[in-house]
Amino acid sequence: MARRKRPLFARWYPGLAASLETRGLGERRRLLLAGLTGRVLEIGCGHGVNFPVYPEAVSELVAVEPEERLRDLAREQAAALDRVVTLLDGQAEALPVESGSFDAVVTTLVLCSVDDEDRALAEIHRVLKPGGALVCLEHVASANRAIRLGERAFDAVFWSHAFGGCHTGRDTGAAIARAGFETKDLKPSRYPDLPFPLSVSPHLIGTARKPVQL
Ligand SMILES: C[S@@+](CC[C@H](N)C(=O)[O-])C[C@H]1O[C@@H](n2cnc3c(N)ncnc32)[C@H](O)[C@@H]1O
């Protein structure tokens, strides 16, 4: 399944991300990734914004990014950090890596943008070792049904087209559970935490686990 390229998004996303990092997003990334160990796969790594945050205990880092410009920036980021990262062209729905070979898979702000979320999660499940962790920070649909319906309509007519295939109305927690993960350590969170509803504010953050025995 060939994914549509989004070169315009790839141009402006790094600038937007930079403005969010200093407003609390960077701290959330640090807390989320601090406990990682072993062989880690990051999907949709963008320009490598998570690379400085990975702890020493990560013995090998493989990153998949479908946009060429973002992959190039990620390669530059890895070089600037003097960190070995194997960067692969590819997409979440057909991961170019072996089954059962990773201790953890990381997605930050990615499952909102993949073309086929169920297929991407089936692939993540495939490549994790039994007991392996899906470590994620994702914005998700509102818990309020009426707002959620509005989000999905807004996605269809405007948001997804303007923001690189992003969807505000995805129930990613349910999709992760449907894919066979244990989800008790995935927690709801808000970012940004504003006194009024904003379609990208509800988040899910934490770890879902591939069960040891199926
Ligand atoms: C909003 S950006 C997030 C980038 C980075 N993970 C971060 O935390 O800032 C979404 C990323 O997902 C990537 N992406 C979109 N569709 C994808 C797919 N089907 N498979 C893998 N990555 C995808 C985009 O190219 C982009 O790098």
The ligand as an SDF file (V2000), in Angstrom:
LIG
                    3D

 27 29  0  0  0  0  0  0  0  0999 V2000
    3.1090   14.9630   13.5220 C   0  0  0  0  0  0  0  0  0  0  0  0
    4.5340   14.1950   12.8870 S   0  0  0  0  0  0  0  0  0  0  0  0
    5.3230   13.5890   14.3740 C   0  0  0  0  0  0  0  0  0  0  0  0
    6.8190   13.4650   14.2180 C   0  0  0  0  0  0  0  0  0  0  0  0
    7.5640   13.0210   15.4810 C   0  0  0  0  0  0  0  0  0  0  0  0
    7.2320   11.6390   15.7950 N   0  0  0  0  0  0  0  0  0  0  0  0
    7.2680   13.9010   16.6520 C   0  0  0  0  0  0  0  0  0  0  0  0
    7.0170   13.3890   17.7350 O   0  0  0  0  0  0  0  0  0  0  0  0
    7.3490   15.1370   16.5110 O   0  0  0  0  0  0  0  0  0  0  0  0
    3.8960   12.7010   12.1530 C   0  0  0  0  0  0  0  0  0  0  0  0
    4.9830   11.8390   11.5940 C   0  0  0  0  0  0  0  0  0  0  0  0
    4.4310   10.5970   11.1670 O   0  0  0  0  0  0  0  0  0  0  0  0
    4.9530   10.3020    9.8880 C   0  0  0  0  0  0  0  0  0  0  0  0
    3.9920    9.4120    9.2170 N   0  0  0  0  0  0  0  0  0  0  0  0
    2.8540    9.7350    8.5980 C   0  0  0  0  0  0  0  0  0  0  0  0
    2.2620    8.6370    8.0790 N   0  0  0  0  0  0  0  0  0  0  0  0
    3.0640    7.5910    8.4010 C   0  0  0  0  0  0  0  0  0  0  0  0
    3.0030    6.1970    8.1590 C   0  0  0  0  0  0  0  0  0  0  0  0
    1.9850    5.6500    7.4850 N   0  0  0  0  0  0  0  0  0  0  0  0
    4.0070    5.4240    8.6180 N   0  0  0  0  0  0  0  0  0  0  0  0
    5.0330    5.9720    9.3270 C   0  0  0  0  0  0  0  0  0  0  0  0
    5.1420    7.2860    9.5840 N   0  0  0  0  0  0  0  0  0  0  0  0
    4.1680    8.0910    9.1310 C   0  0  0  0  0  0  0  0  0  0  0  0
    5.1110   11.6530    9.2300 C   0  0  0  0  0  0  0  0  0  0  0  0
    5.9520   11.6260    8.0940 O   0  0  0  0  0  0  0  0  0  0  0  0
    5.6700   12.4580   10.3850 C   0  0  0  0  0  0  0  0  0  0  0  0
    7.0400   12.3040   10.5180 O   0  0  0  0  0  0  0  0  0  0  0  0
  1  2  1  0
  2  3  1  0
  2 10  1  0
  3  4  1  0
  4  5  1  0
  5  6  1  0
  5  7  1  0
  7  8  2  0
  7  9  1  0
 10 11  1  0
 11 12  1  0
 11 26  1  0
 12 13  1  0
 13 14  1  0
 13 24  1  0
 14 15  1  0
 14 23  1  0
 15 16  2  0
 16 17  1  0
 17 18  1  0
 17 23  2  0
 18 19  1  0
 18 20  2  0
 20 21  1  0
 21 22  2  0
 22 23  1  0
 24 25  1  0
 24 26  1  0
 26 27  1  0
M  CHG  2   2   1   9  -1
M  END
$$$$
